[in-house]
């Protein structure tokens, strides 16, 4: 979503996907944080499915949940490393601290 100021000084929010416009209220802040939920969902989907990727890099770390002997390493675009278990879906950060556990 993009924020811009119309010619008559009204604040307008415009969706980057569907181009729908919503007029802002006078109480809206002058600052607006832009996020792209499609990118967030894409990253989450890639990480979730990485444990089942046969071409993924396997590392010899035991899964703390199911005790599987290896995890799949995922390196995100921002260089963040995530380890994913292909058996139970558990996710760990580079310090081997649990991020999320799929049931």
N, C-alpha and C positions, 0 to 999 in steps of 0.2 A: 504494500500500500504506500502510495506517495502522497505527501502533503504539499499543497501549493497555495499561494494567495492569489485569489481572483482579482481582476482589474479594479473592482469596487471594494477591495480590501477584505473580502470574505475569505475565511479559511475553508478549503475544499480538500477532502481526502478522496483519492482515486485508486481503485483496485487495479493492480498491474496485470491481473489475469483477465478480468471481464470488462474493464474500463468503467465499471459502475462508480458514480460519484456520490459522495455524501457530504452535505454541508456541515462544517464544524460549528460547535457552539462557542459563545463568547468566553466560556470558562476553559476551553481547550488550551493546552500549553503551546507555547511557540516551538517547543522541541518535540520531535516525534521519532520514535525508534522504528526502523524498518526491518522486518524479518521476511524471509522467504520460506513459508511452511513447506512448499514442495521440496526444497533442498533438504530441510530437516527430515522430512519423511523418507526421502531417498537415502540419506545417510543411515537412518535407523533400519531401513529395509536391507541395505547392503550388509550392515553389521549383523543383523539377525540371521541372514542367510549364509554368512561367511563360514560358519561351522560345517556346512554341508557341501562347500565348494571343494571338489577333489583336487583342484589346482592350487588351492590356498596354501600358504606357508605354514607348516606344522612346527610347533615348538614343544619341547619336552617339559611341560609344566603339568602337574596334576590338577585336575578340576577339584575345587574344594567341596563342591556339591555332590557330584556323582563318582568322583575318584578316577575318572578317565585319565589316561596317562599322557595325553597331549591336548593342546589347544591350538586354534587357528589364529595367527597374527593378522590383524587388520591395521593398515596405516592409512589414516584419513588424510584428506587434502591438506589440512592444517598441521600435518605431521604428528598428530595425536595417535598414540598406539592403543589399540584395544585388543584383548584376547577373548576369543569366543569358543565355548565348548559346543561341539557338534552333537553331543548326545543329549544334554539337558538344556542348552541354550544360555547357560550362565555367562556373564560378561565381566571382565576384569580390566582395570586400568594398568598402566605400566608398572605400578607398585604391587600388582596382584591383589588389589583391593576390589571387592565386588562392586560392580556398577549396577547390574540389573540381573535378575534371575527369571528366566522364562519357565512357566510351569506347564 
